Every structure is written in C-alpha cells, then in structure tokens.
Amino acid sequence: MELSTAVLGDVPMLVATGAIDHGTCSVLQAELDRLFEARYNVIFLDFGNVAYIDSGGLSVLRAGVQALGHKGWLGLIGLNADIRRLLEIDGLLVDPRIRVFANTQAARIATGERAST
C-alpha cells in the first residue's frame, strides 16, 4: 500500500493505493493516530485505488472509529463493491461515525464547501 496525505476542503484526507493488509495497515494506523493527536474530528480516507482490505485493515478502521468517540466521523471515498460488501458484513457501515462517498466531489459537499470551488 502507498499512502499520501491531502486536504479536501479543510478536512485532512489520506489517499491509499494498493492493498491494506496485515503487512501495510500499520502505516495507515500511524497516519490516523497522527491526525487524531492533532485533534481532527473528521478525516477522509480515499480508497478509490484500494483493491483489497483484510481483517488488519478493518481493525484499523474500527480503532479509528473508537478513537473518535462521538466527536466526529471517518469519510470513506470510492469504495469498490468488494470492500463495501466486506464493511457491510463487518457491521462498520451501520456506524454513524462512518460515512461513505462515491467520489471526492460528494465528500467535498459534505464539508460544506461548494463543489464548484
């Protein structure tokens, strides 16, 4: 997995490419921890180029939701059908602290920023 940082509106975004598995999920966990320590309550995760996520990646997402408490949410962008189904089976998608967006434009609108800007 490759991971880069970006900003969408005024919200931090982590952009992942490849597979999020036991061998790579620690990188994602470290970046999320850094953002939580900086007291961000909304974080976007662009998974549009993620082909696969395993139980290690799911654990990172669960830990992220727990770290937020009831103060914010994680926005997941561009989930493929397989990953979306896995998150449904795992129960993560029923958690109100997880929000799913088809693309970055839809996520930008959620930040309150106009899509045309």
C-alpha positions in Angstrom: 0.0 0.0 0.0 1.1 3.5 -0.7 -0.3 6.3 1.4 -0.2 10.0 0.8 -1.8 13.0 2.5 -4.0 15.6 1.1 -6.7 18.1 2.1 -10.3 18.1 0.8 -11.9 21.4 1.7 -10.4 22.0 5.1 -10.5 18.3 6.0 -7.4 16.1 6.0 -7.5 13.2 3.6 -5.4 10.0 3.4 -5.2 8.6 -0.1 -4.4 4.9 -0.2 -3.3 2.8 -3.2 -2.9 -0.9 -3.3 -3.9 -3.4 -0.6 -4.5 -2.7 3.0 -3.5 -5.8 4.8 -1.6 -7.0 7.9 1.7 -6.0 6.3 0.7 -2.5 5.5 -2.1 -1.5 7.9 0.4 -0.1 10.5 1.2 2.7 8.1 -2.5 3.7 7.9 -2.8 3.3 11.7 0.2 5.6 12.3 -1.2 8.3 10.0 -4.7 8.2 11.6 -3.1 8.4 15.0 -1.2 11.5 13.9 -4.4 13.1 12.8 -6.3 12.2 15.9 -3.4 13.6 18.0 -3.8 16.8 16.0 -7.4 16.7 17.2 -9.1 16.3 13.8 -12.6 15.0 14.2 -13.4 14.5 10.5 -10.9 12.6 8.3 -11.4 11.4 4.8 -9.9 8.1 3.6 -9.8 7.9 -0.2 -9.9 4.2 -1.0 -10.7 4.7 -4.7 -7.4 2.9 -5.7 -7.6 0.3 -2.9 -8.1 -3.2 -4.4 -8.2 -5.2 -1.2 -8.6 -4.8 2.6 -8.2 -7.6 5.1 -9.0 -8.0 8.8 -6.0 -5.9 9.7 -7.3 -3.0 7.7 -10.8 -3.5 9.2 -9.2 -3.4 12.7 -7.6 -0.1 11.9 -10.9 1.4 10.8 -12.6 0.1 13.9 -9.9 1.6 16.1 -10.3 4.9 14.2 -14.0 4.9 15.0 -13.3 4.2 18.6 -10.7 6.9 18.8 -13.2 9.5 17.5 -15.7 8.6 20.3 -18.8 10.6 19.5 -16.9 13.7 18.3 -16.7 13.1 14.6 -16.6 10.7 11.7 -14.4 9.0 9.1 -15.4 9.6 5.4 -14.6 6.6 3.1 -14.4 7.6 -0.5 -14.6 5.5 -3.6 -15.0 2.0 -2.1 -15.1 -0.8 -4.7 -18.0 -3.3 -4.4 -16.0 -6.0 -2.7 -14.6 -3.6 0.0 -18.0 -2.1 0.5 -19.6 -5.5 1.0 -16.9 -6.5 3.5 -17.5 -3.4 5.5 -21.3 -4.2 5.4 -20.7 -7.7 6.6 -18.4 -6.5 9.4 -21.0 -4.0 10.5 -18.9 -0.9 10.1 -21.3 0.7 7.6 -24.1 0.9 10.1 -22.0 3.0 12.5 -22.9 6.7 12.1 -19.3 7.6 12.6 -18.5 6.0 9.1 -19.8 7.9 6.1 -19.4 6.6 2.6 -19.0 8.8 -0.5 -18.9 7.8 -4.1 -16.2 10.3 -5.0 -14.3 13.3 -3.8 -16.8 15.7 -5.1 -19.5 14.2 -3.0 -17.2 14.2 0.0 -16.3 17.9 -0.6 -20.0 18.8 -0.4 -20.2 17.1 3.0 -17.6 19.6 4.2 -19.9 22.4 3.4 -17.7 23.6 0.6 -19.3 24.3 -2.7 -18.4 21.7 -5.4 -17.7 24.5 -7.9 -14.8 25.9 -5.8 
